[in-house]
Amino acid sequence: MAIIGFIVCGVLLIYFSLAWAAVAFNTLGKYNIGGVPNTYKDKIFTLVLLCVLAFGWIALFENAPFTVTVAAHNIKE
């Protein structure tokens, strides 16, 4: 069950990441898509959402139900 929850959370975080990218495209520039100037409040809110999203990714991988181990092998030619 833990792996199913991990996959669901991963899919949701991918969805939220894509949605954040669309919001960032609209709010982090000088003007939004409609040509209206963006306020600093919009930009700060977008960056706060980025921090929350990053925290979600970090929490997901810290609480993953599996571990990935990378081992170095000595290759002699």
ChimeraX attribute file (.defattr): number of C-alpha atoms within 10 A of each C-alpha:
attribute: neighborCount
match mode: 1-to-1
recipient: residues
	/A:1	6
	/A:2	11
	/A:3	11
	/A:4	10
	/A:5	12
	/A:6	17
	/A:7	13
	/A:8	12
	/A:9	15
	/A:10	16
	/A:11	12
	/A:12	12
	/A:13	17
	/A:14	14
	/A:15	12
	/A:16	15
	/A:17	17
	/A:18	12
	/A:19	12
	/A:20	17
	/A:21	14
	/A:22	11
	/A:23	16
	/A:24	19
	/A:25	13
	/A:26	18
	/A:27	23
	/A:28	18
	/A:29	13
	/A:30	13
	/A:31	14
	/A:32	16
	/A:33	11
	/A:34	7
	/A:35	8
	/A:36	9
	/A:37	12
	/A:38	16
	/A:39	14
	/A:40	12
	/A:41	10
	/A:42	15
	/A:43	18
	/A:44	13
	/A:45	14
	/A:46	19
	/A:47	16
	/A:48	12
	/A:49	17
	/A:50	17
	/A:51	12
	/A:52	12
	/A:53	17
	/A:54	14
	/A:55	11
	/A:56	15
	/A:57	16
	/A:58	12
	/A:59	11
	/A:60	16
	/A:61	13
	/A:62	11
	/A:63	11
	/A:64	15
	/A:65	13
	/A:66	11
	/A:67	9
	/A:68	6
	/A:69	6
	/A:70	6
	/A:71	6
	/A:72	6
	/A:73	6
	/A:74	6
	/A:75	5
	/A:76	4
	/A:77	3
